[in-house]
Amino acid sequence: MKKIVIAIDGFSSCGKSTMAKDLARSVGYVYVDTGAMYRAVTLFAMRNGLFDNDNNVDAERLQQLMPEVKIEFVTDAENGTQHTCLNGEDVEMAIRSLEVSQRVSIIAALPFVRAKLVEQQKALGRGKGIVMDGRDIGTVVFPDAELKLFVTASAEIRAQRRYKELNEKGMPANYEDILSNVQERDYIDTHRKTSPLRQAEDAVVIDNSNITIAQQRDMLLKLFEEKTKG
């Protein structure tokens, strides 16, 4: 069975990471969470005081500091989950906070940030056998990916999922704030000048607003088998 690159794009909080992790685990592929990479840079900017009170970022200073940003993924030996590390520190919980969510689209819109991270992402996928999710994987990072998916769901359902996720992690959350954040991120992601979120022409669209995880898994495995047979 030949190895392929699987590119999963879509809107925020529509389950792309969960989908990608599950698919990678099922088929024995490597999973890369590109959204976590942008969140890690956002956390770095926050910790270095690069946002003002109006959430404007000091892009010039961040560009100077980018060589200091080292992002790695490590696997928890006990449960097999993947954690994001920033300069040697496990920041998996910290990068999922609403504070980071409210700023990550600002950081992701910066051309020099995207250039640095896209370069790293392309390097990770050269050997194939990889599942990668984000906003521009099938359009910019891997335009020749053998399997491209574009995931969507209503803003309200995505906000409900995010609210539930934060509550389960014991993190403070307000549904209306989360819904506003989801809608704002949708606008920023689809209107930024550099690598805006858009559906690749050859992507398979999956609206998971009203399907179960099991139904989604079966759909993905069928698509994977079709692309890798022969």
Salt bridges, closest charged atoms under 4 A:
ASP22 OD1 - ARG25 NH1 3.82
ASP22 OD2 - ARG217 NE 2.72
ASP33 OD2 - ARG96 NH2 2.93
GLU89 OE1 - ARG47 NH1 2.80
ASP90 OD2 - HIS83 ND1 2.63
GLU92 OE2 - ARG96 NH2 2.80
ASP136 OD2 - ARG114 NH2 2.79
GLU146 OE2 - LYS128 NZ 2.41
GLU165 OE1 - ARG162 NH1 3.15
GLU165 OE2 - LYS169 NZ 3.23
ASP186 OD2 - ARG158 NH2 2.66
ASP189 OD2 - ARG135 NE 2.86
ASP189 OD1 - ARG192 NH1 3.34
ASP202 OD1 - LYS148 NZ 3.13
